[in-house]
Amino acid sequence: FVYLWKRSKGAAFWSTFFVYFGGSWGPIVNFLRDGTFGGESMFWAQQSISTLINPPFAASLILLLVGCILLVKHETRHARHDIIILSLVFGVLTQIKVYGGILVLCSLAWLGIYQILKERKAYYLKVFAGSAFISALLFFPLNQRSSALLVYQPGWFLETMMAVSDRVGWPRYYEAMINYKASGNWIKGIPAYIIAWIIFWFGNMGTRAIKETIIIGRWIRSPWKMTNIEMFLGGVMTIGLSLALFFVQKGTPWNTIQFVYYSLFFSGIVAGVAFQELIEKRKGTIRVSFVTTLLLLTLPTTYSTLKHYVPNRPPAKVPSMELEALKFLSKLDSGTVLTYPFDQIAAGRAESNPPRPLYLYESTAYVSAFSKKPVFLEDEVNLNITDYPWRERRQLVENWYNTLNEEEARMFLKQNNIKYVYWVKPQRARLGETQLGLTRIFENKEVDIYRVN
């Protein structure tokens, strides 16, 4: 994409470098504080090394880059069918990663208005309309509860960044901010929040901030000289930051920080172009010193975080005995599986002895994933993020495990079409298997699997 856009191998190289290795100033700040590297998300946003292991985010970037390539090509060939192709590419994006889809739609609208004012053409508004139609067609039928997920709560990330010890952790500043806000003292409150915003943005930018003086400054000084692709990129970066600062997600407020991930991604691309502009006319020792400085200031984030992802011992495992049981379950006829609800207290006790069995690590969908069967209740983390009423279902499961009423217990299994019960030893219900109407069909040292009669 960058090579097609700028026709520069150097710009393409440095953009790729920032996309994969771009980091915040967190590790540098931590090193100055206590002599240790760490603090990748000190300014709230995770950086490239972490965001790129998020499969939906990574997949959305593929579509985003394909769309950007098509935008660049359209500027030279002006093919009419590009509207259809771009609408499909950007329209499908919402179904892969809703945060990316929202940003693209907003940026296309931004670009469409810019094109009308500058060129008196409505091409990109048509792309926006087509993308919005496809997005709505794919997204809302499958996500009917999603319309109420975003909650207007301006400044939440700025306040918590200052308040929480594993972020910036500046409690006196935080107290001042919220007191100004609560008392309506905006003469002091507005500057306080602006300074916090600057710390948030440039703290997350790290060395990518080079783009601000070289390219972003040029865009701000001469907005009508910006190309359409530059306006689109600028839209994604600006809107991504703005949405994160004004909205949080219901139930999981920090999840909207993912808007910023797209701002950081495109900031890395633009920073690569800016750095190439900075060094291309410089030779010898000066050029080497610029590159060396960039590497020394950028790579600490990746270095410090990589140690977390590749520890001496892995944090979790699926034991071989469980794999054997799950493989057996995968070969059975289709049917809903009931598992034991995730036990947070037991997981906490096992934390000091890694690797923990996955059922004692976090509530995940591993039984469903390995058995290829639907599970009645699993993966509470993502159910919470997507605002499903999983707590009601968990209460039903807990009631079933604790009941001494055989008729109610059997009725629960029947009404919910439970066909299999999967227990890691010593998990059990209070009633016996015969009372519950269960027949053991698999047993090893780790797992029991029962079929519902």
Number of C-alpha atoms within 10 A of each C-alpha: 18 23 15 13 16 13 11 13 14 19 24 21 17 21 29 17 17 24 24 18 19 30 30 34 23 24 28 20 18 17 14 11 10 8 11 13 19 22 23 28 23 25 26 24 25 22 26 22 20 16 18 18 10 10 12 16 19 15 14 23 19 13 20 19 14 16 20 21 17 17 21 19 16 16 12 8 9 12 10 10 9 17 22 13 16 23 23 20 19 29 29 23 29 24 22 19 18 20 23 26 22 22 22 28 23 19 23 26 21 20 26 24 17 22 20 14 12 11 9 10 14 16 16 23 20 17 24 26 18 20 28 25 15 20 23 15 14 16 19 13 9 11 11 9 12 15 8 10 16 17 14 14 14 15 19 16 25 23 21 19 24 24 18 14 12 13 17 23 17 15 16 10 16 21 14 14 24 16 14 18 16 11 9 11 12 14 9 14 18 14 12 18 21 12 12 20 18 12 17 23 19 16 22 27 25 20 23 27 20 20 21 18 11 17 17 20 12 14 18 12 10 10 14 14 13 15 14 18 16 16 22 23 20 22 21 28 22 16 21 27 22 15 21 25 22 16 21 23 20 19 14 16 18 17 14 22 22 22 24 26 25 26 22 30 24 18 27 29 25 29 31 26 26 23 23 18 15 14 15 11 8 12 9 7 9 11 14 13 11 14 13 12 11 14 15 9 17 23 17 23 27 21 16 16 19 13 11 11 12 10 9 8 9 12 17 17 15 13 13 10 15 22 16 14 22 22 14 15 23 16 11 12 9 14 15 19 24 24 19 19 19 19 13 14 9 12 18 12 10 15 14 10 10 13 17 19 16 19 22 21 21 18 19 18 18 16 25 20 13 16 20 17 20 17 22 18 23 22 18 19 14 14 14 15 15 17 16 14 10 16 13 9 13 18 12 12 18 13 15 22 17 13 14 16 13 16 11 14 19 18 13 16 20 13 8 11 15 19 18 26 21 22 19 19 12 8 13 15 16 13 16 12 14 11 14 22 15 18 15 14 12 14 16 13 9 16 19 20 23 20 17 18 13
